Amino acid sequence: MSEPSNSRPRELHPDFPNEPIIAAVGGAQLKLALCRGDDGMYRSPRRSPEEVMHRFEVADDLADQLVTYFKRKKSEYPGWTAEKNFERIRLALINKASEGKWPFTDAEQAWIMCRLRERSVERELPIFSASQIRITPRRTPEDIKRAKEEGRFAEMTPGQSGYDDNKN
């Protein structure tokens, strides 16, 4: 896995996983790997803040690249559902991580897939141009009365409806 492609500063996402490091110590007797904190308490060892940030940047960059890949596959194979594309990407991610090509834990892989889903859905929202926006005509008191009788909207003042007696 390469370094992140863009040089923009990133903030650590609050949902990015930071799991304890599983440690094994050789020998006949059972041993437990712990780190002593500033408060004197013993805890499971964890990655340094710098290492967590580096892992986040690489994972976030991969999520960006996978969004582009997802969109390309979506246009190449319009018959495939979004779920099929997500599943193919998830399996490829698991494969590369299990082969040791990508250094992501299971929790980081799940986070990458969540980010991919968020960003893919986010980018599929329709974009409106000014030509698509139309101005609705002002409502008269008769329009408001008719709409109330038909139960089409809640109470509204004439000013809120676009008709103001003071302006006429």
C-alpha positions in Angstrom: 0.0 0.0 0.0 1.4 3.4 -1.0 1.5 6.6 0.9 -1.5 8.9 0.8 -1.7 10.6 -2.6 -2.8 14.1 -1.6 -0.9 16.3 0.8 -3.9 18.0 2.4 -3.8 17.8 6.2 -6.4 15.4 7.6 -8.0 15.1 11.0 -8.4 11.7 12.6 -11.9 10.5 12.0 -13.6 9.8 15.4 -14.8 6.4 14.2 -11.4 5.2 13.0 -10.5 2.0 15.0 -7.5 1.9 17.4 -7.5 -1.6 18.7 -5.1 -3.0 21.4 -2.0 -4.7 20.0 -2.1 -8.4 20.5 1.3 -9.5 21.8 2.9 -12.9 22.2 5.9 -13.6 24.4 7.7 -16.9 24.0 8.5 -19.3 26.8 7.0 -22.1 28.9 5.1 -20.0 31.4 2.1 -17.8 30.5 3.0 -14.2 30.1 0.9 -11.1 29.6 2.1 -8.0 27.6 1.0 -4.8 29.2 2.0 -1.1 29.2 2.1 1.0 32.3 0.3 4.3 31.9 1.1 7.7 33.4 -1.5 7.0 36.1 0.3 3.8 37.1 -2.4 1.5 35.7 -1.6 -1.3 33.4 -3.3 -1.6 30.0 -3.0 -3.5 26.7 -0.5 -1.9 24.4 -1.8 0.4 21.7 -0.3 2.1 18.6 1.2 5.6 19.1 -0.9 8.6 18.0 1.5 9.1 15.0 1.1 5.5 13.9 -2.7 5.7 14.2 -2.7 8.9 12.2 -0.5 7.3 9.5 -2.8 4.2 9.3 -5.9 6.5 9.2 -4.4 8.6 6.3 -3.6 5.4 4.3 -7.0 4.0 4.9 -8.8 7.2 4.1 -6.8 7.6 0.9 -7.8 4.0 -0.1 -11.4 4.8 0.6 -11.1 7.8 -1.8 -9.6 5.6 -4.4 -12.2 3.0 -4.0 -15.0 5.6 -4.5 -13.5 6.3 -7.9 -13.2 2.6 -8.6 -16.8 2.0 -7.5 -18.1 4.8 -9.8 -16.1 3.4 -12.7 -17.4 -0.1 -12.2 -20.9 1.2 -11.9 -20.7 2.9 -15.3 -18.9 -0.1 -16.9 -21.5 -2.6 -15.6 -24.8 -0.8 -15.3 -26.6 -4.1 -14.6 -24.7 -4.6 -11.4 -26.3 -3.4 -8.2 -24.5 -1.1 -5.8 -24.5 -4.0 -3.3 -22.8 -6.3 -5.8 -20.1 -3.7 -6.4 -19.6 -3.2 -2.6 -19.4 -6.9 -2.0 -16.8 -7.4 -4.8 -14.7 -4.5 -3.3 -15.1 -5.9 0.2 -13.9 -9.4 -0.9 -10.9 -7.9 -2.8 -10.0 -5.8 0.3 -10.1 -8.9 2.5 -8.1 -10.9 0.0 -5.3 -8.3 -0.2 -5.2 -7.9 3.5 -5.0 -11.7 4.2 -2.2 -12.0 1.6 -0.2 -9.3 3.4 -0.4 -6.8 0.5 -2.4 -4.3 2.5 -1.7 -3.8 6.2 -5.3 -3.3 7.4 -6.9 -5.0 10.5 -10.4 -6.4 10.2 -11.8 -3.3 12.0 -9.9 -1.0 9.6 -11.3 -2.9 6.7 -14.8 -2.5 8.0 -14.2 1.2 8.5 -12.9 1.6 4.9 -16.1 -0.1 3.6 -18.2 2.2 5.7 -16.4 5.3 4.4 -16.8 3.9 0.8 -20.5 3.5 1.3 -20.9 7.0 2.9 -18.9 8.7 0.1 -20.5 6.8 -2.7 -24.0 7.6 -1.5 -23.0 11.2 -0.8 -21.7 11.8 -4.3 -24.8 10.3 -5.9 -27.0 13.1 -4.7 -28.6 15.1 -7.5 -27.1 18.5 -8.2 -29.6 21.2 -9.1 -28.8 24.1 -11.4 -30.5 27.5 -11.4 -32.5 26.5 -14.5 -34.2 23.8 -12.6 -35.5 26.1 -9.9 -38.8 27.8 -10.6 -40.5 30.5 -8.7 -44.0 29.6 -7.6 -46.7 32.1 -7.9 -47.9 34.0 -4.9 -50.9 32.5 -3.1 -54.0 34.5 -2.7 -56.3 34.3 0.3 -58.7 32.2 -1.8 -55.9 29.7 -2.5 -55.1 29.5 1.1 -58.8 29.0 2.1 -59.2 26.3 -0.6 -56.1 24.4 0.5 -57.2 24.5 4.2 -60.6 23.1 3.3 -59.0 20.3 1.3 -56.5 19.6 4.1 -53.4 20.2 2.0 -51.4 22.3 4.4 -51.2 23.4 8.0 -52.0 26.8 9.4 -50.0 29.5 7.8 -50.0 33.2 7.9 -50.6 35.2 4.7 -47.0 36.5 5.0 -45.6 33.0 5.1 -47.7 32.0 2.1 -46.3 34.8 -0.1 -49.4 37.0 0.2 -49.2 40.0 2.5 -52.2 42.4 2.8 -49.8 45.3 3.7 -48.0 45.0 0.4 -51.2 45.4 -1.7 
